[in-house]
Amino acid sequence: MRALVLRGASELIVRDDAPDPRPAFGQVLAQVKACGICGSDLHFVQHAATMLGLLADMEGLPDFGAPPLDLGRDVFMGHEFAAEVLEVGPDTVGPEPGTLVTSVPIMLTPMGLRDIVYSNDLPAGYGERILLSAPFIQVVPNGLDPRHAALAEPMAVGLHAVNRSGIAVGDGAVVLGCGPVGLAVIAALGLRGVEPIVAADLSPARRSLASVMGAHEVVDPAIEPAFDAWKRTGRGRAPVVFEAIGVPGIIDDALRVAPAQSRIVVVGVCMQPDTVRPFFAISKELSLQFVLGYDPAEFETSLRSIAEGEIDVAPLITGEVGLDGAPGAFRELADPERHCKVMVVP
């Protein structure tokens, strides 16, 4: 089959000879209908060796038995997908062929849990066909467009950040950065009834999308800093701040200017070393929290919210390409004025 792979830790190529997957027990074979290009994939293409090095240095993570990723071999990617069931594996209960499904990008194997985010041997969303674990599959409801169903995954990231923050009705929020993750946070905050939501981004296109997704006040930080806007609208409260930019210096600056007793939730992924001055946080009794990913229940909730029209993800989709156009789309996504979310349709 055809599939997009990362080769040599730096080059995206389309293979015409990727192995045709066959479903084993507990697995479902599906034809990919749409897969969104995720910001983490952009990071991985640029910083794959750095990411693996950091993971190797890190302690405290659970060991699920997955083999280490080998950047000397092709790497399959793509984890924001919707797909049509083609075949159910032997002795496996799963949706009927023709059913549109999505899934958390995790495989259950005899050796343990394997992710299908980055893999040397498991087909992923930037390919014609994919293997899914039957227990993790979610049937797409309400005749939802597969391109919209594929966005349940990134929207679940925003929902998880909001859930972990502990924010409640009566609280207000400041969202720093209105890329796909920041926009997902804004949508989840809106469903939670949080008001006001102040959002900030240098990009006019992203600021426009922030308003569409439910931000009450959207500012260009080059003209009005986000926390100045909060002073105008926050009625003296301490906000919950979501840092969704992920570049060095942002966390420290948030600690410097956030109101006393604010909570700062970091959802942006910074790949470089960063420095913070604890004195800012100690002096104002700030809370600093880091979040990642989502759980299966949050994934299901996001899919349902999209299918029931509670979240309109259509404005986030700003481009669509086939497999041959995917390498160019990765390059174009570096410009926030050109795209928010590009869908790969194999």
Secondary structure, DSSP 4 states (H G I P E B T S, - for coil): --EEEEETTTEEEEES-PPPP---TTEEEEEEEEEEPPHHHHHHHHHHHHHHHHHHH--S-----PPPP-TTS-EEE--EEEEEEEEEPTT---PPTT-EEEE-SEEEETTEEEESSEESSS--SSBSEEEEEGGGEEEPPTT--HHHHTTHHHHHHHHHHHHHHT--TT--EEEE--SHHHHHHHHHHHHHT---EEEE-S-HHHHHHHHHHT-SEEE-TTTS-HHHHHHHHSTTPPPEEEE---STTHHHHHHHHSPTT-EEEE-S---S-----HHHHHHHT-EEEE-----HHHHHHHHHHHHTTSS--GGGEEEEE-GGGHHHHHHHTT-TTT-SEEEE--
